[in-house]
Amino acid sequence: MYNETTTDIPPRPNRISFYVFNLQGGIGIGSYFQEAVQAGEWIHVTGIADGQKTAIYKNGVLKRTRAYSGSITPEHGVAPLRIGTRDLNSFFLGAIRGVRIWSRALEPSEVKMVAEDSIPQEGLAAEYRLDQHVALDSANFHHGRIFGGSWESSEP
């Protein structure tokens, strides 16, 4: 029997993760937090990779960091950006309103601004609003594809 809050096997309920991988795939590093969530309550998650560490924030508050030695260098490539799945076999069971990607690491003060919906434009590489049944990038037109998503018409 699987847990209703995750499709992971084994179950990892309420786990929110941010990982980056090397261009060839297979080697990665990341940060995560695992806390109780409240149905109907929106949270804001920010993940950062700065060449030395990954960090993950919830609602502008740092939750965890993890250092790495530089064997992971985020760069352009053919590897997919995955949102809501770690391996295309397990999926996030919830709603995702939008995703933004910067070409630089945000400062902690900027993370707090983003959580409050004030968006720094410097280095904004992509912005996916995810409200039109497609992953349209309104920042630089790096459009994506959505697999298996469903939409609700109500505003958060």
C-alpha positions in Angstrom: 0.0 0.0 0.0 1.4 3.4 -0.9 1.3 6.6 1.2 -1.2 9.2 -0.3 1.4 12.0 0.0 4.0 10.5 -2.4 4.4 8.0 -5.2 8.0 7.3 -4.1 8.9 3.7 -3.3 9.8 3.5 -0.5 7.5 6.4 0.5 9.1 9.7 1.5 6.1 11.8 2.5 6.4 15.6 2.4 9.9 15.6 1.1 10.8 18.7 -0.9 14.2 18.4 -2.8 16.5 20.5 -5.0 19.3 18.7 -6.8 21.7 19.5 -9.6 23.6 16.9 -11.7 26.7 16.9 -13.9 26.2 17.2 -17.6 26.7 13.5 -18.2 24.1 12.6 -15.5 24.5 10.2 -12.7 26.5 12.4 -10.3 24.5 14.9 -8.3 24.2 16.9 -5.1 21.3 18.6 -3.4 19.4 19.7 -0.4 16.0 18.8 0.9 13.6 19.3 3.8 10.9 17.0 5.0 8.2 18.7 7.1 4.5 18.3 7.6 2.4 20.1 5.0 -1.1 21.5 5.4 -3.6 20.7 2.6 -4.6 23.9 0.8 -1.6 25.9 2.1 0.8 27.2 -0.4 4.6 27.2 0.3 7.4 28.9 -1.6 10.5 26.8 -2.3 13.9 28.2 -3.5 16.9 26.0 -4.4 20.3 27.4 -5.0 23.6 25.9 -6.4 26.5 28.3 -6.2 29.5 26.1 -7.2 30.3 25.3 -3.6 27.0 24.3 -2.0 23.4 23.7 -2.6 20.8 25.3 -0.4 17.0 25.0 0.0 14.7 27.6 1.4 11.0 27.3 2.5 9.1 30.6 2.4 12.4 32.6 2.4 13.9 30.7 5.4 17.0 28.5 4.9 16.3 24.9 5.7 19.4 23.0 4.7 22.7 23.4 2.8 25.1 20.8 1.5 28.7 21.5 0.4 30.2 19.9 -2.7 33.8 20.0 -4.1 33.0 21.3 -7.5 32.6 18.0 -9.3 29.1 19.2 -10.2 29.2 22.3 -12.5 25.7 23.4 -13.6 25.9 24.3 -17.3 23.8 24.3 -20.4 23.1 20.8 -21.9 20.6 18.3 -23.0 19.7 17.1 -19.5 16.1 17.8 -18.6 14.9 20.2 -15.9 12.5 18.1 -13.8 9.9 19.6 -11.6 7.7 17.4 -9.4 9.6 14.2 -10.2 12.9 12.8 -9.4 13.0 10.0 -12.0 9.8 10.1 -14.0 8.5 7.2 -11.9 7.6 9.1 -8.7 5.6 12.3 -8.8 4.7 15.2 -6.5 1.1 15.0 -5.5 0.1 18.7 -5.2 0.0 21.9 -7.2 2.9 23.9 -8.6 2.1 27.5 -9.5 5.3 28.6 -11.2 9.0 28.2 -11.6 11.8 30.7 -12.1 15.4 30.0 -12.9 18.3 32.5 -12.6 21.8 32.2 -14.2 23.3 33.2 -10.9 22.9 32.3 -7.2 20.5 34.5 -5.4 21.6 36.2 -2.2 19.6 35.3 1.0 18.0 38.7 1.0 16.8 38.1 -2.6 15.4 34.7 -1.7 13.3 36.5 0.9 12.2 39.0 -1.8 11.2 36.2 -4.2 9.2 34.5 -1.5 7.3 37.7 -1.1 6.8 37.9 -4.9 9.3 40.7 -5.6 11.3 39.3 -8.5 14.9 40.3 -9.1 15.4 40.6 -12.9 19.2 40.4 -13.0 20.1 37.0 -14.3 16.5 35.8 -14.7 17.0 33.0 -17.3 13.5 31.5 -17.4 10.1 32.0 -15.9 7.4 29.3 -16.2 4.0 30.4 -14.9 2.5 26.9 -15.5 -1.0 28.3 -15.8 -1.7 27.8 -19.5 -1.4 24.0 -19.9 2.0 24.5 -21.3 5.4 25.5 -19.9 5.8 28.9 -21.6 9.0 30.8 -20.6 8.0 34.4 -20.3 11.6 35.6 -19.6 13.6 34.1 -22.5 11.3 31.8 -24.5 12.9 28.5 -23.4 9.6 26.7 -23.6 9.2 23.3 -22.0 6.8 20.3 -22.1 4.5 19.2 -19.4 3.9 15.4 -18.9 0.8 14.2 -17.0 -0.2 17.6 -15.5 -3.7 18.6 -14.7 -5.1 22.1 -14.0 -7.5 23.7 -11.7 -9.1 27.1 -12.5 -9.1 28.5 -8.9 -6.5 31.0 -7.9 -4.2 30.1 -4.9 
